[in-house]
Amino acid sequence: MTSSIGFKLERTIPVDEGYELVVAGGGPAGVGAAISAARLGTKVLLIEATGCMGGMGTSGLVTAFDPMANGEQMLVGGIMREIVETMYSRGYMSPGIDPNCWRKFYHRWSPFRVEGYKRILDELVVQAGVEVRFFTRLIDVDVSAADRTVNGVVTHNIEGYRFIKAKAFIDCTGDAILADLSGAACREAGRDTPNIMPATLPSLFVGIDWEKKRTVNEQKGAEVRQAIQAGHFTQPDPFLVGMSKVGHNVGYLNGGHLFNLNALRCRDLTEGIMLGRKIAEEYLHFYRKYIPGCENLEHVTTASLIGVRESRRIVGEYELNINDYMAKREFPDQIGVFNKFVDIHPYDYSEEAYQRHLIEKEKSFKLKEGEYFGIPYGILVPKGWNNLWVAGRCVSSDVMVHGSIRVQPACSMMGQAAGTAAVQAIRTGQTACTLDTEELVETLRKANAFLPQTSLSSAMTRS
Ligand SMILES: Cc1cc2nc3c(=O)[nH]c(=O)nc-3n(C[C@H](O)[C@H](O)[C@H](O)COP(=O)(O)OP(=O)(O)OC[C@H]3O[C@@H](n4cnc5c(N)ncnc54)[C@H](O)[C@@H]3O)c2cc1C
């Protein structure tokens, strides 16, 4: 129980100087931000709480990239495209996968081998000249509140506390931790919205006979319903995303919703990961009993990070909304385009919630083949802030669009844009809010981003 009486702790913290840009969080957004900025000649420090980069894709065992093409062309260029193509050339994508999965096909996932992804990211950041600090957590921040500027961040690792100064900061923590500590306005799921999308604790399994299993699509539900009827599961959740092939006899399970988990509460995270492990064991027995090809299944591990879908998002200079998505809006300052359907998981395990999810996914909020919507620069900028950007899962959008852009390829594009914008600001004296977005788009295009807008504008689109 936390007491309401505070404890005043005074401590002298060593100061680290010499960095131009600090990126907090090494998931797809943070990696995109750090590499793009370092390649442009900036001195970058990447702070990561775990011992690898990749975020949800590695420590979270979400070992598949979401769709990157729209049935006609690849929409995601830049660093993300480089990563997936390099992984393919090294044999790190799932065996037998067709490159058209990410280059062309409509709504097709690209599963990968998690250790290969970690290795590629290690190589790319080192080659780019990024300084990485693993096992290091950002815990506080010093700001000049009046002019909305971040002066430095406080980190903690085995060597103790450090105060790290820089000219620019990018929050890629997934939970907008740096933005929130800075005092930037944020929305929290469950506090500012009626619901929190459920989390999931993914797992890796071995012993799958994929040839035999191919005929079963557990997401369609017959076997899951049978098991629910038989009282197999602690919670009767009809929605099982299912197992993806990530190795010759290896599968990644995206299964087991952790409902109403508030990822900004330590108790919820603690109880949630314990429940997630219990559910994963129930799926082990379910697969062995009900799914052909999985009779010899072995459970290797659950993830070390909970798969959080929704927690905190900033209030940005622009808030991308479902009308923009449905209108396939093109923005002059767009920093990426995307096609993925709006994926809002059910808020509880009722049949009604599951059916609503299916309708939204298949009929209501899904762009067609060949289509895409724009992701504008302003969703990366906390409203009014000068040297602070946010990229990845915690950018500024409504809940519906968040259901599309929270995935790894979109996070990577946003990270690359934030890193590129920060360098432009450092070099020119422009701020996050006053950035010349025409120059930004041109720099991103030179770095192979796919930005098909026909007209550009020096000013960002604002809400
Ligand atoms: C169950 C589930 C299934 C999914 N399936 C897919 C899928 O199939 N395909 C897909 O493309 N996407 C999928 N996603 C979405 C996607 O994985 C994430 O939304 C995406 O990885 C978010 O990227 P990010 O860079 O914003 O944050 P993250 O990937 O969450 O990375 C944030 C990083 O910041 C670090 N960090 C956090 N706080 C601090 C701190 N204070 N100091 C230092 N470091 C910190 C974390 O350790 C982490 O490495 C799924 C998500 C979930 C939850």
The ligand as a Gaussian input file, in Angstrom:
#p B3LYP/6-31G(d) Opt

LIG

0 1
 C       -0.494000      -9.661000     -28.517000
 C       -0.036000      -8.735000     -29.584000
 C        0.072000      -9.211000     -30.867000
 C        0.544000      -8.385000     -31.874000
 N        0.676000      -8.874000     -33.124000
 C        1.320000      -8.147000     -34.056000
 C        1.654000      -8.720000     -35.316000
 O        1.330000      -9.869000     -35.600000
 N        2.361000      -7.956000     -36.186000
 C        2.746000      -6.665000     -35.891000
 O        3.412000      -6.046000     -36.724000
 N        2.402000      -6.093000     -34.734000
 C        1.715000      -6.805000     -33.804000
 N        1.414000      -6.245000     -32.588000
 C        1.692000      -4.807000     -32.326000
 C        3.145000      -4.477000     -32.101000
 O        3.920000      -5.580000     -31.711000
 C        3.378000      -3.346000     -31.093000
 O        2.301000      -2.472000     -31.000000
 C        4.628000      -2.583000     -31.559000
 O        5.755000      -3.418000     -31.338000
 C        4.797000      -1.275000     -30.836000
 O        6.052000      -0.739000     -31.166000
 P        6.720000       0.384000     -30.261000
 O        8.081000       0.598000     -30.790000
 O        5.793000       1.530000     -30.147000
 O        6.763000      -0.246000     -28.784000
 P        7.306000      -1.643000     -28.235000
 O        7.453000      -2.666000     -29.295000
 O        6.408000      -1.951000     -27.082000
 O        8.733000      -1.262000     -27.696000
 C        8.908000      -0.392000     -26.610000
 C       10.305000      -0.626000     -26.034000
 O       10.543000       0.368000     -25.048000
 C       11.151000      -0.219000     -23.927000
 N       10.835000       0.617000     -22.763000
 C        9.627000       0.827000     -22.215000
 N        9.721000       1.661000     -21.175000
 C       11.023000       2.003000     -21.083000
 C       11.746000       2.862000     -20.207000
 N       11.144000       3.541000     -19.221000
 N       13.075000       2.977000     -20.387000
 C       13.712000       2.289000     -21.383000
 N       13.070000       1.473000     -22.232000
 C       11.735000       1.339000     -22.091000
 C       10.560000      -1.610000     -23.872000
 O       11.399000      -2.508000     -23.155000
 C       10.441000      -1.976000     -25.354000
 O       11.592000      -2.632000     -25.835000
 C        0.897000      -7.035000     -31.576000
 C        0.770000      -6.554000     -30.278000
 C        0.310000      -7.387000     -29.291000
 C        0.204000      -6.849000     -27.906000

